[in-house]
Amino acid sequence: MPSLQDVTRGRVLFGGDYNPEQWPEEVWHDDVRLMKQARVTTVTLGVFSWAKLEPRRGAREFGWLDRVMDLMHEHGIGVVLATPTSSPPPWLGRLHPETLPRDEDGHVEHWGSRQHFAHSSAVYRRCAAAITEDLAARYAHHPALTMWHINNEYCTYDYGDEATNAFRRWLRERYGDLSTLNSAWGADFWGQVYDTWEGVLPPRRTHYTKNPAQVLDFKRFTSDALMECYLAEHDIVRAHTPHLPVTTNFMPLWQGQDGWKWAAQEDVVSVDLYPDPKDAGAGQYAALVQDLTRSQAGGDPWMLMEQAAEPVNWRGVNHPKPAGLNRLWTWQAVARGADAVCYFQWRQSRQGAEKFHSGMLSHAGEDGRTFREVRQLGAELAAVGPEVAGAPVPAEIAVLHDWESWWAGQQEGRPSSLLDHAELLRAWHRALWEANLPADFAHPAHDLSAYRMVVVPHLYALTDTAIENLTACVRAGGTVVCGFFTGVADGDDRVRPGGIDARLRALFGIRTLHEWWPLDADERVDCDGFTGTLWSEELAADDEAVTVAAYRGGELDGLPAVLRRGRAWYVSTLPEPDALRDLLRRAATEAGVRPPPADLPRGVEAVRRGGLLFLLHHGRDEVTVPLPGRHHDLLTGETVDGAIALGRYAVAVLREDAHPAGSLRVRGHQPPPLE
């Protein structure tokens, strides 16, 4: 199958979404001039151009796109060509209102924005296939074409009539008959037993709490229905260009798609990533998304399809990035496995809903700080990219994550609405990140044999296969560290006897789980050596378990807060950040895991990719990083001997063979002062 490496050919691609239809043609030539200055190697075309390509039903106007494709090829810029199906033209909704999605109250979501398509609409699917077919046939052999990008940020829920019929078909295929469906949904509760398939609906607005199993299946169905749309277009372009890779862009840690299933259908796994510059934890959040995306790609290089060069436009207050931060975050993505780093978008729009969302070329133009930083970054990636491209990012720790468990755990009526799967994932990953312990992500049923340690922040629902996988990991000599409220339910959201699966209780040394004790937002529990938040549990340990830390005071006084049985650890609260970091570092050390370099200053991230060591400084104050031996900094050309000073948002890309020139103690490369 084609891959990203077939496109990069030993480079790190650099560029972004390009929307020339928003501009007069004379601007296109100025764009190309500036793209060349910035060392842009790739652009994505056509993402929102359906109305431009098909202004009336059945019409085709490709002339403008022909000229843009030719212009890109003339200047050596590759094109990722998008199918424009995320934003149907107004005529489609006007002529065929059944193509418009409905919300859970039955209200129509009209055109005038984007993503206004009913994924199960037969008319929408036919029209989307037709424009995709003609697009693929026309440009299959164009020399600028390097990759296909299907739709954009799939995220549309639909509760309309065609979606209802498709949901019933999906349920028939999954369960076979109504008796099995009623059992899986626990339909005897509140008398919800179905006697006919026509009575089965999506989880529309109800008077009180919805059936959580019904909601779970609707989320599964929606992910699958959207993937049917993706695969229909994927198969069309693949038939015309079997040699070119196909992708679609995920949103970061997005709940609406089963990312593991979707990634398996992509040749290139790509993601959009927009950390908040004002968030003190933004660097760690970005690292989490990058690690997850790399893991979805099976460890292969991945694509950062979208990021912002400066502010976005959809937060309450949209802050720009301080000088140097865009460069730091871009190199962070490369360090964690990206072989393509791109932006939304090339030129900042002057009209429309996103005119205040930044571009590589901002409203300030080519003399603005944004473009000057972009130009410097492009030059660095062009120079250093060939040393990085294609190299793996090693990790001996796996963090388990499962979208279906996430969906099941977010139901109404749970013990605590404060318990959020994504936030727990972020807290546990932050502890690993601060300890500089590299980690992959894995599905709980994946082969875990390559990892010394497996971390389970929170998986409310686990299948029998997943539970057997965890117990097998420990039997084979691995270490498992597990967070609270895990293994509570099976795949049908049916609570396991005992409140946690018996195999897990035996694994962690839990004799009895008496009760869950969720905490209020401002509530804390004292434990031996640390404070816990969010959650606590009333546990009784068996004779083979060791209490690592006990609760002190309150109703749970003396009961285990952290329990272990051999190499299996169970953490029944959320330790404060430093305590969770230290706990995971201790478990990793005992498991034989070692960070790239140890004892780094706070705020310095270290990542190994291939034979290179990346040092990324997320702080503003200068720090000194000790390094054993001599290293060659690819960004400066200097030799580093014994230590390196890192200033504000500094980046160093170090090769562990010394440059033949003399040794120097040098400053990690950072953006030069702007003129």
Beta strands, then each sheet from edge to edge (+ up, - down):
strand 1: 13-18
strand 2: 42-45
strand 3: 78-82
strand 4: 145-149
strand 5: 246-247
strand 6: 249-250
strand 7: 270-272
strand 8: 302-306
strand 9: 338-343
strand 10: 397-400
strand 11: 439-442
strand 12: 453-456
strand 13: 479-483
strand 14: 510-516
strand 15: 524-527
strand 16: 530-533
strand 17: 537-541
strand 18: 546-550
strand 19: 560-565
strand 20: 568-571
strand 21: 574-575
strand 22: 604-609
strand 23: 612-617
strand 24: 623-633
strand 25: 639-646
strand 26: 651-655
sheet 1: 5+ 4+ 3+ 2+ 1+ 9+ 8+ 7+ 6+
sheet 2: 11+ 10+ 12+ 13+ 20+ 19- 18+
sheet 3: 14+ 17-
sheet 4: 15+ 16- 21+
sheet 5: 22+ 23- 26+ 24- 25+
end
